[in-house]
């Protein structure tokens, strides 16, 4: 998912971010990777996932470093 195609739905953003980090963990690259430069899509995905407990768990399972101080985004209380 590119920034132009970015969805406002949290589920879509989480899914796109998890697919990106999994692609990097499996093959070291994603379809958005530029040649010879760090991947901005991977940086976005790690930042996006670090804001959710499930995302931090996925990053931990894939041994991808992330900012532990990222704020947790939660839905409204019911």
N, C-alpha and C positions, 0 to 999 in steps of 0.2 A: 504494500500500500504506500503510495507516495503522498507527500503533503497535499497535493492537489486533490487526491482521491480520499483524503482523510475523512473518516466518518466521525460524527459526533457521539456515536454510541460507544459506551465504555467497553462493552463486550467485543465489538469489532476492533477497537484499538488494542485490547488485551490479546485477542486472537492474532492480529497482525504482528504484534510485538513478539509473541511467543513463537510464531512461525519463523520470524527473522532470526531470533537467537538460536533456535533449533537448527536452522540451515547453517549458521556459522559454526555451531558445535559439531554438526555432522560432516560438513564438507569444507568448512572454513570460508565459505562465501555464500552470498545470496544474489538474486537476480539484479539487485541495485548496486552491487559492489563496483566501485571505480577501480581501474587498473592501477596498482601501485600506491594507492592512497588508503588511509583508514576509511572504513565504510560509515557514512553518516547515518544510514538506516540502522546499522547495528548500535550506534551510539544512542539514537532515538529510542530503539527498542529496549535497551538496558535501562535507560532513564525512565521510560514508561513503566516497565515491570517493577522497578525498585519502589514504586509508589503503592504497591499492593502486597499484602501478605503472601498470597499465592504466587505472585510474580517473583518475590524475593526467594521463595522456596524453589521455584524453577531455576532461577539464576544460581542458587546454591547447589542444586542437583547437577547442573551443567558445569560447575566450577567456573562461573563467569563472575569476575569481580564487579561489585556495584557499591554505591553509596549507601551505607547502613542508615544514614540520617534522613533518608527520603521520607517525606510525610506519607502517612497512610491515608488513602482516599477511601472513605466509606460512604455507603448510601445513607439515606435518611432513616432515622429510628422509626420503628413501627409501634 
